[in-house]
């Protein structure tokens, strides 16, 4: 029976499963870290909503939005289940909301830098370690790119993305709260934009530009091993 399973396993093409894991695992890491940082910053600013909802965790199941995860894997742009925030718990609701929103994209840029540093530092050793080493390198590079893409995508000022909360905070009180009431309808617009690919070219160019600037981190860390 064991020999039979070995024979079946040897005959299977595992490359498709490997490619899926190389995309899914980094996507889950990037999304989880993004939402965790939203919750942590909100908590530090006086809002316990995310903590009470059990969202201050690295457990990806707590943060996954299936549609957003699929979008991220397929289109390289996506989102997670938004962390609940009660802006009325902030001393300054508008600025508190803006800082909490900005924490997501900033955390992803930081995460991208960390992945690129590790990628460069271990590039030589992993590239000579066979298939396992190549898979780890691909996963690190994918994680760095997806984290960068998540940051750029979320800074777009379309509700409910983080960029809208930062931009709206610059508006007068009356206009600010009026727009925040219609925030949930922005998801419909966002889905249309992603599916139709209206901003795909712009986003791809933007992410590519930011990622190229960040890639010097990998080049620098690689030089440390020479």
Z-matrix of the N, CA and C atoms (Angstrom, degrees):
N
C 1 1.465
C 2 1.535 1 110.83
N 3 1.354 2 116.36 1 -43.40
C 4 1.467 3 120.91 2 179.28
C 5 1.525 4 110.24 3 -63.16
N 6 1.348 5 115.27 4 -42.58
C 7 1.465 6 119.41 5 179.18
C 8 1.522 7 111.03 6 -62.67
N 9 1.344 8 115.79 7 -34.91
C 10 1.470 9 120.42 8 179.13
C 11 1.521 10 110.71 9 -64.32
N 12 1.355 11 116.09 10 -45.37
C 13 1.458 12 120.61 11 178.78
C 14 1.525 13 111.42 12 -63.61
N 15 1.332 14 116.05 13 -38.28
C 16 1.466 15 120.25 14 178.13
C 17 1.524 16 110.41 15 -63.13
N 18 1.341 17 116.33 16 -41.91
C 19 1.459 18 121.33 17 179.87
C 20 1.527 19 111.09 18 -63.95
N 21 1.360 20 115.59 19 -42.90
C 22 1.466 21 120.36 20 179.33
C 23 1.529 22 110.13 21 -64.89
N 24 1.349 23 115.89 22 -44.22
C 25 1.462 24 120.51 23 -179.52
C 26 1.510 25 112.13 24 -62.52
N 27 1.339 26 116.32 25 -39.18
C 28 1.464 27 120.55 26 -179.52
C 29 1.519 28 111.25 27 -67.40
N 30 1.323 29 116.31 28 -27.37
C 31 1.458 30 119.30 29 -177.98
C 32 1.513 31 114.39 30 -87.27
N 33 1.332 32 117.11 31 -8.74
C 34 1.459 33 120.56 32 -179.02
C 35 1.519 34 111.58 33 -83.06
N 36 1.322 35 115.77 34 150.41
C 37 1.454 36 121.70 35 175.32
C 38 1.527 37 108.14 36 -94.78
N 39 1.330 38 116.29 37 104.23
C 40 1.459 39 121.37 38 -176.25
C 41 1.526 40 113.03 39 -86.26
N 42 1.326 41 117.48 40 -2.83
C 43 1.468 42 120.26 41 -175.19
C 44 1.526 43 112.26 42 -63.56
N 45 1.349 44 116.76 43 -36.61
C 46 1.467 45 120.22 44 -179.53
C 47 1.524 46 110.41 45 -64.97
N 48 1.353 47 116.20 46 -43.88
C 49 1.460 48 120.62 47 178.43
C 50 1.524 49 110.45 48 -64.19
N 51 1.324 50 116.70 49 -40.54
C 52 1.461 51 121.29 50 179.01
C 53 1.522 52 111.04 51 -61.96
N 54 1.337 53 116.35 52 -43.00
C 55 1.471 54 120.74 53 179.61
C 56 1.527 55 111.07 54 -62.98
N 57 1.337 56 116.52 55 -38.42
C 58 1.469 57 120.49 56 178.61
C 59 1.530 58 110.23 57 -64.73
N 60 1.338 59 116.07 58 -45.48
C 61 1.464 60 120.40 59 -179.66
C 62 1.522 61 111.47 60 -63.91
N 63 1.331 62 116.81 61 -37.04
C 64 1.460 63 121.28 62 179.53
C 65 1.527 64 110.74 63 -63.00
N 66 1.325 65 117.09 64 -28.38
C 67 1.468 66 121.27 65 178.18
C 68 1.524 67 112.19 66 -90.37
N 69 1.350 68 116.57 67 -43.57
C 70 1.466 69 120.52 68 -173.25
C 71 1.521 70 112.61 69 -69.82
N 72 1.318 71 117.62 70 -47.12
C 73 1.468 72 120.48 71 -177.08
C 74 1.532 73 111.92 72 -60.91
N 75 1.343 74 119.36 73 -49.17
C 76 1.466 75 119.09 74 176.26
C 77 1.531 76 113.12 75 -61.04
N 78 1.337 77 116.59 76 -38.79
C 79 1.468 78 120.04 77 179.38
C 80 1.522 79 110.95 78 -61.11
N 81 1.332 80 116.22 79 -43.28
C 82 1.463 81 120.49 80 178.83
C 83 1.529 82 111.23 81 -64.02
N 84 1.323 83 117.03 82 -40.56
C 85 1.466 84 121.09 83 178.14
C 86 1.525 85 111.52 84 -61.77
N 87 1.322 86 115.70 85 -46.70
C 88 1.469 87 121.02 86 -176.56
C 89 1.524 88 111.49 87 -66.28
N 90 1.325 89 116.28 88 -44.48
C 91 1.464 90 121.25 89 -179.05
C 92 1.536 91 110.92 90 -65.92
N 93 1.341 92 115.90 91 -44.27
C 94 1.461 93 120.67 92 -178.95
C 95 1.524 94 111.36 93 -62.08
N 96 1.328 95 116.54 94 -46.01
C 97 1.465 96 120.99 95 -179.42
C 98 1.523 97 110.69 96 -64.31
N 99 1.317 98 116.29 97 -40.16
C 100 1.469 99 122.42 98 178.99
C 101 1.533 100 110.61 99 -57.84
N 102 1.322 101 116.83 100 -51.82
C 103 1.457 102 120.68 101 -177.02
C 104 1.528 103 112.20 102 -71.67
N 105 1.316 104 116.91 103 -36.09
C 106 1.463 105 120.23 104 177.20
C 107 1.528 106 110.74 105 -59.70
N 108 1.317 107 116.55 106 -42.28
C 109 1.467 108 120.24 107 -179.13
C 110 1.529 109 111.46 108 -67.91
N 111 1.328 110 117.59 109 -35.73
C 112 1.472 111 120.13 110 172.14
C 113 1.533 112 109.75 111 -55.13
N 114 1.335 113 115.17 112 -51.20
C 115 1.447 114 120.79 113 -176.50
C 116 1.515 115 113.10 114 -65.15
N 117 1.339 116 116.71 115 -40.57
C 118 1.456 117 120.74 116 -179.28
C 119 1.528 118 111.92 117 -64.97
N 120 1.339 119 115.91 118 -43.25
C 121 1.462 120 119.75 119 179.79
C 122 1.526 121 110.41 120 -65.90
N 123 1.334 122 116.45 121 -42.94
C 124 1.468 123 119.99 122 177.31
C 125 1.525 124 110.42 123 -59.66
N 126 1.328 125 116.00 124 -41.41
C 127 1.471 126 120.93 125 179.59
C 128 1.523 127 110.67 126 -63.22
N 129 1.332 128 116.33 127 -42.70
C 130 1.464 129 120.66 128 179.81
C 131 1.523 130 111.87 129 -66.08
N 132 1.340 131 115.66 130 -26.49
C 133 1.465 132 120.26 131 -179.64
C 134 1.532 133 112.22 132 -89.18
N 135 1.335 134 116.57 133 1.31
C 136 1.457 135 120.01 134 173.90
C 137 1.510 136 116.96 135 110.48
N 138 1.341 137 117.79 136 4.88
C 139 1.466 138 120.25 137 -179.20
C 140 1.526 139 110.43 138 -106.48
N 141 1.317 140 116.98 139 117.53
C 142 1.462 141 122.08 140 -178.21
C 143 1.534 142 113.62 141 -91.91
N 144 1.330 143 117.60 142 4.24
C 145 1.464 144 120.93 143 -172.72
C 146 1.525 145 112.36 144 -56.95
N 147 1.331 146 117.54 145 -48.89
C 148 1.469 147 121.15 146 -179.43
C 149 1.524 148 111.01 147 -64.69
N 150 1.312 149 117.05 148 -39.14
C 151 1.466 150 121.17 149 178.84
C 152 1.524 151 110.62 150 -63.87
N 153 1.322 152 116.51 151 -45.13
C 154 1.463 153 120.75 152 -179.63
C 155 1.527 154 111.85 153 -66.29
N 156 1.329 155 116.48 154 -26.10
C 157 1.465 156 121.29 155 179.61
C 158 1.530 157 112.04 156 -86.96
N 159 1.332 158 116.76 157 0.90
C 160 1.459 159 120.63 158 179.34
C 161 1.510 160 114.07 159 74.63
N 162 1.339 161 116.92 160 25.59
C 163 1.460 162 120.20 161 -176.36
C 164 1.527 163 113.74 162 -96.64
N 165 1.321 164 117.97 163 -3.14
C 166 1.467 165 120.00 164 176.13
C 167 1.524 166 108.48 165 -86.96
N 168 1.312 167 115.08 166 66.48
C 169 1.459 168 121.74 167 -175.21
C 170 1.522 169 110.46 168 -147.02
N 171 1.338 170 115.17 169 155.68
C 172 1.469 171 120.99 170 175.50
C 173 1.532 172 111.12 171 -93.15
N 174 1.329 173 116.81 172 8.41
C 175 1.462 174 121.02 173 176.59
C 176 1.532 175 108.40 174 -74.52
N 177 1.346 176 118.18 175 110.72
C 178 1.469 177 120.69 176 -175.18
C 179 1.526 178 113.76 177 -62.65
N 180 1.334 179 117.66 178 -25.45
C 181 1.460 180 120.92 179 -178.89
C 182 1.528 181 110.92 180 -60.60
N 183 1.326 182 116.24 181 -32.03
C 184 1.467 183 121.36 182 -179.39
C 185 1.532 184 112.22 183 -70.27
N 186 1.330 185 116.75 184 -20.06
C 187 1.462 186 120.18 185 -171.85
C 188 1.532 187 114.43 186 -113.63
N 189 1.321 188 117.34 187 -8.86
C 190 1.472 189 120.13 188 -172.11
C 191 1.526 190 112.40 189 -72.07
N 192 1.326 191 114.70 190 131.77
C 193 1.459 192 122.74 191 163.71
C 194 1.534 193 104.26 192 -112.54
N 195 1.316 194 117.25 193 114.32
C 196 1.466 195 121.17 194 -171.81
C 197 1.527 196 111.82 195 -55.31
N 198 1.335 197 116.99 196 -45.81
C 199 1.460 198 119.99 197 -179.91
C 200 1.528 199 110.91 198 -62.43
N 201 1.325 200 116.30 199 -44.08
C 202 1.457 201 120.36 200 179.99
C 203 1.513 202 112.31 201 -63.87
N 204 1.352 203 116.72 202 -37.99
C 205 1.464 204 121.04 203 178.56
C 206 1.520 205 110.87 204 -66.29
N 207 1.349 206 116.86 205 -43.63
C 208 1.461 207 120.88 206 178.55
C 209 1.522 208 110.73 207 -62.80
N 210 1.336 209 116.03 208 -41.56
C 211 1.461 210 120.13 209 178.17
C 212 1.524 211 110.73 210 -60.66
N 213 1.311 212 115.39 211 -40.46
C 214 1.459 213 119.38 212 -178.46
C 215 1.521 214 111.91 213 -67.49
N 216 1.339 215 116.45 214 -38.73
C 217 1.463 216 120.48 215 179.67
C 218 1.523 217 111.23 216 -70.67
N 219 1.337 218 116.30 217 -41.34
C 220 1.471 219 120.78 218 -176.14
C 221 1.522 220 112.52 219 -82.50
N 222 1.352 221 115.73 220 -49.41
C 223 1.468 222 120.35 221 -174.15
C 224 1.525 223 113.39 222 -99.77
N 225 1.352 224 117.10 223 -7.84
C 226 1.469 225 123.42 224 -176.48
C 227 1.529 226 112.21 225 70.26
N 228 1.325 227 117.77 226 10.37
C 229 1.462 228 122.52 227 175.19
C 230 1.527 229 106.68 228 -133.86
N 231 1.331 230 116.80 229 129.19
C 232 1.448 231 118.13 230 -178.20
C 233 1.513 232 111.56 231 -163.72
N 234 1.321 233 115.89 232 -165.38
C 235 1.460 234 120.53 233 -176.32
C 236 1.520 235 109.63 234 -154.00
N 237 1.318 236 116.05 235 170.84
C 238 1.463 237 122.33 236 177.20
C 239 1.519 238 109.01 237 -117.27
N 240 1.329 239 116.12 238 179.06
C 241 1.449 240 120.73 239 174.78
C 242 1.532 241 107.61 240 -68.60
N 243 1.322 242 118.28 241 120.90
C 244 1.470 243 119.81 242 -175.49
C 245 1.530 244 112.49 243 -58.98
N 246 1.328 245 115.04 244 137.76
C 247 1.458 246 120.16 245 175.24
C 248 1.530 247 108.61 246 -71.21
N 249 1.330 248 118.69 247 131.36
C 250 1.463 249 120.11 248 179.67
C 251 1.526 250 111.20 249 -68.86
N 252 1.319 251 115.32 250 131.89
C 253 1.470 252 121.34 251 -179.66
C 254 1.523 253 108.32 252 -135.03
N 255 1.312 254 115.80 253 133.22
C 256 1.463 255 121.31 254 174.24
C 257 1.519 256 107.76 255 -108.40
N 258 1.321 257 115.67 256 100.13
C 259 1.458 258 120.23 257 -174.64
C 260 1.526 259 113.06 258 -64.70
N 261 1.323 260 116.83 259 -17.76
C 262 1.463 261 120.03 260 178.77
C 263 1.528 262 112.55 261 -69.40
N 264 1.339 263 116.51 262 -13.90
C 265 1.458 264 120.79 263 177.74
C 266 1.525 265 112.75 264 -83.72
N 267 1.338 266 116.62 265 -9.86
C 268 1.458 267 120.42 266 178.30
C 269 1.529 268 110.19 267 -83.08
N 270 1.316 269 116.49 268 148.28
C 271 1.469 270 120.00 269 175.66
C 272 1.524 271 109.96 270 -61.82
N 273 1.323 272 115.48 271 -42.13
C 274 1.462 273 121.66 272 174.68
C 275 1.524 274 106.99 273 -120.81
N 276 1.343 275 117.91 274 97.53
C 277 1.469 276 120.77 275 -172.88
C 278 1.532 277 114.77 276 -53.99
N 279 1.326 278 117.99 277 -46.03
C 280 1.466 279 120.39 278 -175.99
C 281 1.523 280 111.93 279 -65.82
N 282 1.328 281 116.91 280 -50.88
C 283 1.461 282 119.70 281 -178.76
C 284 1.528 283 110.73 282 -68.83
N 285 1.335 284 117.26 283 -36.07
C 286 1.458 285 120.58 284 177.81
C 287 1.516 286 111.47 285 -62.07
N 288 1.332 287 115.79 286 -41.36
C 289 1.463 288 120.51 287 178.97
C 290 1.521 289 110.79 288 -66.97
N 291 1.336 290 116.64 289 -39.53
C 292 1.466 291 120.91 290 179.86
C 293 1.523 292 111.04 291 -65.18
N 294 1.332 293 117.02 292 -43.90
C 295 1.470 294 121.17 293 179.95
C 296 1.522 295 110.37 294 -65.57
N 297 1.330 296 116.41 295 -42.18
C 298 1.470 297 120.83 296 178.19
C 299 1.528 298 110.70 297 -61.69
N 300 1.322 299 116.43 298 -42.66
C 301 1.471 300 120.90 299 179.44
C 302 1.521 301 111.08 300 -65.43
N 303 1.332 302 116.26 301 -42.82
C 304 1.460 303 120.81 302 -177.55
C 305 1.524 304 112.25 303 -66.59
N 306 1.333 305 116.52 304 -23.89
C 307 1.458 306 120.72 305 -179.20
C 308 1.529 307 112.02 306 -60.00
N 309 1.332 308 117.28 307 -31.91
C 310 1.467 309 120.77 308 -179.42
C 311 1.514 310 113.02 309 -64.08
N 312 1.350 311 118.53 310 -60.55
C 313 1.460 312 120.29 311 179.10
C 314 1.527 313 113.56 312 -60.11
N 315 1.338 314 116.97 313 -39.44
C 316 1.468 315 120.13 314 179.45
C 317 1.525 316 110.44 315 -62.92
N 318 1.328 317 116.60 316 -41.44
C 319 1.466 318 120.27 317 179.90
C 320 1.525 319 110.99 318 -64.17
N 321 1.325 320 117.10 319 -35.18
C 322 1.465 321 120.23 320 179.58
C 323 1.522 322 112.48 321 -71.41
N 324 1.329 323 116.94 322 -35.20
C 325 1.469 324 119.49 323 174.53
C 326 1.525 325 109.38 324 -64.72
N 327 1.322 326 116.28 325 -43.08
C 328 1.473 327 120.97 326 177.02
C 329 1.528 328 110.33 327 -59.74
N 330 1.333 329 117.02 328 -45.52
C 331 1.459 330 121.58 329 -179.39
C 332 1.527 331 110.69 330 -63.34
N 333 1.319 332 116.83 331 -39.62
C 334 1.462 333 121.24 332 178.03
C 335 1.529 334 110.62 333 -62.00
N 336 1.325 335 116.60 334 -41.03
C 337 1.464 336 121.51 335 177.89
C 338 1.530 337 110.40 336 -62.36
N 339 1.337 338 116.84 337 -42.75
C 340 1.463 339 121.22 338 179.78
C 341 1.528 340 110.92 339 -62.92
N 342 1.329 341 117.21 340 -46.30
C 343 1.465 342 120.94 341 179.69
C 344 1.528 343 111.27 342 -63.18
N 345 1.323 344 117.08 343 -40.75
C 346 1.462 345 120.52 344 179.83
C 347 1.528 346 111.17 345 -67.18
N 348 1.312 347 116.14 346 -37.50
C 349 1.467 348 119.93 347 177.07
C 350 1.531 349 110.41 348 -61.73
N 351 1.333 350 116.26 349 -46.63
C 352 1.467 351 120.54 350 179.41
C 353 1.530 352 110.43 351 -65.20
N 354 1.335 353 115.86 352 -40.09
C 355 1.475 354 121.21 353 179.29
C 356 1.528 355 110.64 354 -57.83
N 357 1.320 356 116.67 355 -49.17
C 358 1.463 357 120.25 356 -179.18
C 359 1.521 358 112.22 357 -68.01
N 360 1.328 359 115.79 358 -39.90
C 361 1.461 360 120.85 359 -176.33
C 362 1.529 361 112.21 360 -63.90
N 363 1.334 362 116.33 361 -36.92
C 364 1.470 363 119.65 362 -176.37
C 365 1.529 364 113.02 363 -109.06
N 366 1.335 365 116.60 364 12.54
C 367 1.471 366 119.53 365 -175.39
C 368 1.533 367 111.69 366 -59.18
N 369 1.318 368 117.38 367 -49.02
C 370 1.466 369 120.59 368 -175.83
C 371 1.520 370 111.15 369 -64.51
N 372 1.324 371 116.55 370 -47.38
C 373 1.471 372 119.27 371 -177.63
C 374 1.528 373 112.43 372 -66.88
N 375 1.328 374 117.18 373 -39.13
C 376 1.465 375 119.88 374 -178.58
C 377 1.524 376 112.26 375 -76.18
N 378 1.316 377 117.57 376 -32.44
C 379 1.469 378 120.35 377 -179.31
C 380 1.522 379 112.05 378 -68.37
N 381 1.321 380 116.93 379 -17.06
C 382 1.475 381 120.58 380 178.02
C 383 1.532 382 110.97 381 -107.54
N 384 1.326 383 116.66 382 12.60
C 385 1.473 384 120.32 383 -176.68
C 386 1.523 385 112.48 384 -101.15
N 387 1.323 386 117.63 385 17.82
C 388 1.459 387 120.48 386 177.67
C 389 1.515 388 113.51 387 81.12
N 390 1.331 389 115.98 388 -159.77
C 391 1.471 390 121.74 389 -175.97
C 392 1.522 391 112.94 390 -60.79
N 393 1.339 392 115.99 391 -40.19
C 394 1.461 393 119.35 392 -178.95
C 395 1.526 394 111.00 393 -62.09
N 396 1.313 395 116.25 394 -41.82
C 397 1.457 396 120.79 395 178.74
C 398 1.520 397 111.51 396 -64.57
N 399 1.337 398 116.61 397 -41.44
C 400 1.465 399 120.92 398 178.76
C 401 1.529 400 111.17 399 -63.63
N 402 1.331 401 116.00 400 -39.71
C 403 1.471 402 120.08 401 179.12
C 404 1.524 403 110.50 402 -64.03
N 405 1.331 404 116.87 403 -43.34
C 406 1.465 405 120.40 404 179.04
C 407 1.524 406 111.39 405 -62.86
N 408 1.328 407 116.65 406 -41.04
C 409 1.464 408 120.39 407 178.38
C 410 1.525 409 111.08 408 -63.13
N 411 1.339 410 116.15 409 -44.47
C 412 1.465 411 120.06 410 178.48
C 413 1.524 412 111.13 411 -62.23
N 414 1.340 413 115.30 412 -39.49
C 415 1.464 414 119.93 413 -179.08
C 416 1.530 415 110.77 414 -66.94
N 417 1.322 416 117.20 415 -41.01
C 418 1.462 417 121.19 416 178.47
C 419 1.524 418 111.15 417 -64.53
N 420 1.338 419 116.22 418 -44.28
C 421 1.456 420 120.21 419 -179.33
C 422 1.532 421 110.85 420 -67.63
N 423 1.333 422 116.38 421 -39.98
C 424 1.468 423 120.98 422 177.59
C 425 1.517 424 110.45 423 -63.32
N 426 1.336 425 116.61 424 -43.39
C 427 1.468 426 120.97 425 179.60
C 428 1.525 427 110.44 426 -62.03
N 429 1.327 428 116.98 427 -41.73
C 430 1.471 429 120.99 428 179.46
C 431 1.526 430 110.61 429 -63.74
N 432 1.332 431 116.25 430 -43.12
C 433 1.466 432 119.82 431 -178.69
C 434 1.525 433 111.05 432 -69.03
N 435 1.335 434 117.27 433 -45.58
C 436 1.461 435 120.50 434 -179.03
C 437 1.529 436 111.61 435 -63.71
N 438 1.323 437 116.58 436 -37.89
C 439 1.461 438 120.07 437 178.40
C 440 1.519 439 110.22 438 -64.91
N 441 1.324 440 116.18 439 -40.95
C 442 1.463 441 121.35 440 176.33
C 443 1.525 442 110.08 441 -64.05
N 444 1.327 443 117.15 442 -43.58
C 445 1.465 444 121.52 443 180.00
C 446 1.521 445 111.44 444 -63.81
N 447 1.339 446 116.30 445 -39.29
C 448 1.465 447 120.86 446 178.91
C 449 1.528 448 110.54 447 -63.28
N 450 1.327 449 116.12 448 -39.01
C 451 1.468 450 120.58 449 178.80
C 452 1.522 451 111.05 450 -64.91
N 453 1.326 452 116.46 451 -48.77
C 454 1.473 453 121.22 452 -177.96
C 455 1.524 454 110.78 453 -65.03
N 456 1.333 455 116.50 454 -44.10
C 457 1.467 456 120.84 455 -179.52
C 458 1.524 457 111.56 456 -61.20
N 459 1.333 458 116.02 457 -43.77
C 460 1.460 459 119.85 458 -175.67
C 461 1.517 460 114.11 459 -74.66
N 462 1.314 461 117.48 460 -14.75
C 463 1.466 462 119.30 461 179.48
C 464 1.532 463 111.15 462 -83.52
N 465 1.339 464 117.41 463 -6.49
C 466 1.467 465 120.97 464 176.20
C 467 1.529 466 108.73 465 -63.71
N 468 1.307 467 118.46 466 131.19
C 469 1.479 468 120.87 467 -175.92
C 470 1.524 469 114.53 468 -80.58
N 471 1.329 470 116.11 469 53.96
C 472 1.466 471 121.84 470 175.50
C 473 1.524 472 107.73 471 -119.14
N 474 1.328 473 118.81 472 122.83
C 475 1.470 474 120.69 473 178.62
C 476 1.530 475 110.37 474 -57.96
N 477 1.311 476 120.37 475 142.04
C 478 1.470 477 126.50 476 3.14
C 479 1.515 478 113.93 477 -96.18
N 480 1.333 479 118.02 478 22.79
C 481 1.460 480 120.47 479 -178.63
C 482 1.526 481 110.99 480 -66.16
N 483 1.331 482 115.77 481 157.73
C 484 1.463 483 121.32 482 -173.52
C 485 1.525 484 113.06 483 -61.08
N 486 1.317 485 116.07 484 -34.38
C 487 1.459 486 119.40 485 -178.57
C 488 1.517 487 113.05 486 -60.35
N 489 1.324 488 117.41 487 -31.74
C 490 1.466 489 120.56 488 -179.82
C 491 1.527 490 110.68 489 -67.23
N 492 1.333 491 117.22 490 -37.32
C 493 1.463 492 120.60 491 -179.23
C 494 1.526 493 111.16 492 -69.35
N 495 1.333 494 115.45 493 -34.29
C 496 1.466 495 119.47 494 177.45
C 497 1.529 496 109.79 495 -70.23
N 498 1.331 497 115.93 496 -45.42
C 499 1.471 498 120.00 497 -179.38
C 500 1.529 499 111.30 498 -66.18
N 501 1.322 500 116.81 499 -44.22
C 502 1.470 501 120.88 500 -178.44
C 503 1.529 502 112.29 501 -61.81
N 504 1.338 503 116.32 502 -28.13
C 505 1.468 504 119.52 503 -178.28
C 506 1.525 505 112.06 504 -65.69
N 507 1.326 506 116.61 505 -15.33
C 508 1.466 507 120.94 506 179.25
C 509 1.527 508 111.95 507 -85.62
N 510 1.337 509 116.22 508 -8.87
C 511 1.460 510 120.91 509 -177.57
C 512 1.528 511 111.40 510 -84.57
N 513 1.324 512 117.18 511 158.78
C 514 1.470 513 120.66 512 173.66
C 515 1.528 514 110.19 513 -60.48
N 516 1.333 515 115.75 514 158.22
C 517 1.469 516 121.67 515 -174.60
C 518 1.536 517 112.91 516 -52.59
N 519 1.325 518 116.93 517 -48.32
C 520 1.465 519 120.47 518 -174.82
C 521 1.521 520 111.44 519 -61.28
N 522 1.334 521 116.98 520 -48.91
C 523 1.462 522 120.69 521 -179.54
C 524 1.529 523 110.82 522 -66.37
N 525 1.325 524 116.09 523 -36.57
C 526 1.470 525 120.72 524 -179.00
C 527 1.524 526 111.44 525 -59.65
N 528 1.321 527 117.56 526 -53.18
C 529 1.458 528 120.81 527 -177.23
C 530 1.527 529 112.09 528 -69.97
N 531 1.329 530 116.56 529 -27.38
C 532 1.460 531 119.68 530 176.63
C 533 1.537 532 110.04 531 -66.59
N 534 1.321 533 116.26 532 -45.82
C 535 1.460 534 120.42 533 179.67
C 536 1.532 535 111.34 534 -67.36
N 537 1.317 536 117.75 535 -37.32
C 538 1.463 537 121.04 536 -179.60
C 539 1.532 538 111.46 537 -63.06
N 540 1.339 539 116.94 538 -29.69
C 541 1.465 540 120.36 539 179.05
C 542 1.525 541 111.86 540 -67.95
N 543 1.333 542 115.91 541 -27.13
C 544 1.464 543 120.26 542 -178.48
C 545 1.534 544 112.26 543 -99.20
N 546 1.331 545 116.16 544 11.81
C 547 1.455 546 120.70 545 -175.14
C 548 1.527 547 112.45 546 -59.67
N 549 1.341 548 117.28 547 -39.88
C 550 1.471 549 119.76 548 -175.75
C 551 1.521 550 113.13 549 -62.63
N 552 1.334 551 117.37 550 -25.59
C 553 1.466 552 119.82 551 179.37
C 554 1.527 553 112.08 552 -75.47
N 555 1.314 554 115.56 553 -14.06
C 556 1.460 555 119.44 554 178.90
C 557 1.510 556 112.44 555 -66.80
N 558 1.344 557 117.22 556 -25.27
C 559 1.459 558 120.45 557 179.83
C 560 1.530 559 111.51 558 -62.45
N 561 1.318 560 116.25 559 -35.45
C 562 1.468 561 120.04 560 177.77
C 563 1.521 562 109.64 561 -63.00
N 564 1.342 563 115.43 562 -46.46
C 565 1.466 564 120.41 563 178.06
C 566 1.517 565 110.78 564 -62.27
N 567 1.326 566 116.21 565 -39.82
C 568 1.461 567 121.00 566 -179.00
C 569 1.522 568 111.11 567 -63.60
N 570 1.329 569 117.30 568 -43.86
C 571 1.465 570 120.98 569 178.94
C 572 1.521 571 111.04 570 -62.50
N 573 1.329 572 116.36 571 -40.91
C 574 1.474 573 120.75 572 178.65
C 575 1.524 574 110.31 573 -61.78
N 576 1.327 575 115.83 574 -43.33
C 577 1.464 576 120.93 575 -178.99
C 578 1.523 577 111.52 576 -63.70
N 579 1.351 578 116.36 577 -43.42
C 580 1.458 579 120.57 578 -178.62
C 581 1.521 580 111.62 579 -68.56
N 582 1.335 581 116.09 580 -46.89
C 583 1.466 582 120.88 581 -176.66
C 584 1.529 583 112.06 582 -67.28
N 585 1.339 584 116.78 583 -41.55
C 586 1.464 585 120.32 584 -179.00
C 587 1.519 586 112.82 585 -77.55
N 588 1.333 587 115.97 586 -17.47
C 589 1.462 588 119.25 587 178.80
C 590 1.514 589 114.39 588 74.19
N 591 1.325 590 116.96 589 23.22
C 592 1.464 591 121.17 590 -178.44
C 593 1.523 592 111.94 591 -58.43
N 594 1.336 593 115.67 592 -40.44
C 595 1.466 594 119.84 593 -177.36
C 596 1.530 595 113.33 594 -104.54
N 597 1.327 596 116.69 595 7.71
C 598 1.469 597 119.80 596 -175.24
C 599 1.519 598 112.34 597 -57.82
N 600 1.317 599 116.96 598 -46.76
C 601 1.462 600 121.06 599 -179.00
C 602 1.525 601 110.95 600 -62.46
N 603 1.331 602 115.68 601 -44.26
C 604 1.463 603 120.85 602 179.48
C 605 1.528 604 110.89 603 -63.34
N 606 1.343 605 116.16 604 -45.39
C 607 1.457 606 120.71 605 -178.84
C 608 1.526 607 111.71 606 -66.00
N 609 1.333 608 116.28 607 -43.52
C 610 1.464 609 120.31 608 179.46
C 611 1.516 610 110.81 609 -60.56
N 612 1.330 611 116.31 610 -42.72
C 613 1.461 612 120.69 611 178.41
C 614 1.525 613 110.97 612 -65.00
N 615 1.337 614 115.82 613 -44.16
C 616 1.459 615 120.30 614 -179.53
C 617 1.512 616 112.91 615 -64.17
N 618 1.336 617 116.09 616 -45.38
C 619 1.464 618 120.30 617 179.37
C 620 1.525 619 110.21 618 -65.03
N 621 1.327 620 116.29 619 -42.01
C 622 1.461 621 120.34 620 179.27
C 623 1.525 622 112.00 621 -60.39
N 624 1.340 623 115.77 622 -41.42
C 625 1.465 624 120.40 623 179.55
C 626 1.520 625 111.29 624 -64.37
N 627 1.343 626 116.61 625 -47.48
C 628 1.468 627 120.75 626 -179.75
C 629 1.528 628 110.51 627 -64.81
N 630 1.343 629 116.23 628 -42.13
C 631 1.465 630 119.87 629 -177.81
C 632 1.529 631 110.90 630 -65.42
N 633 1.324 632 117.12 631 -39.20
C 634 1.463 633 120.39 632 177.65
C 635 1.523 634 110.96 633 -61.38
N 636 1.344 635 116.80 634 -39.41
C 637 1.468 636 120.73 635 178.92
C 638 1.532 637 110.57 636 -66.64
N 639 1.328 638 116.61 637 -37.61
C 640 1.456 639 120.52 638 -178.78
C 641 1.531 640 112.58 639 -76.07
N 642 1.333 641 116.45 640 -23.30
C 643 1.465 642 120.02 641 -174.34
C 644 1.527 643 112.71 642 -65.19
N 645 1.328 644 116.88 643 -16.70
C 646 1.469 645 119.29 644 176.64
C 647 1.528 646 110.49 645 -61.83
N 648 1.338 647 116.78 646 -23.68
C 649 1.463 648 120.83 647 176.73
C 650 1.528 649 109.81 648 -62.91
N 651 1.336 650 116.36 649 -43.40
C 652 1.465 651 121.12 650 178.70
C 653 1.528 652 110.64 651 -65.57
N 654 1.320 653 115.92 652 -41.36
C 655 1.467 654 119.72 653 179.08
C 656 1.529 655 111.27 654 -63.95
N 657 1.343 656 115.00 655 -38.94
C 658 1.462 657 119.08 656 179.65
C 659 1.526 658 111.70 657 -68.37
N 660 1.337 659 116.87 658 -45.33
C 661 1.464 660 119.41 659 -179.57
C 662 1.529 661 111.72 660 -66.19
N 663 1.353 662 116.33 661 -32.17
C 664 1.465 663 119.99 662 177.33
C 665 1.528 664 110.18 663 -65.57
N 666 1.335 665 116.12 664 -35.34
C 667 1.466 666 119.78 665 -179.55
C 668 1.529 667 112.03 666 -67.42
N 669 1.331 668 117.16 667 -20.45
C 670 1.462 669 120.90 668 -179.29
C 671 1.526 670 112.05 669 -70.75
N 672 1.351 671 115.60 670 -20.63
C 673 1.454 672 120.17 671 -176.73
C 674 1.524 673 112.39 672 -94.73
N 675 1.326 674 115.75 673 -5.42
C 676 1.476 675 119.55 674 -178.55
C 677 1.522 676 110.21 675 -78.32
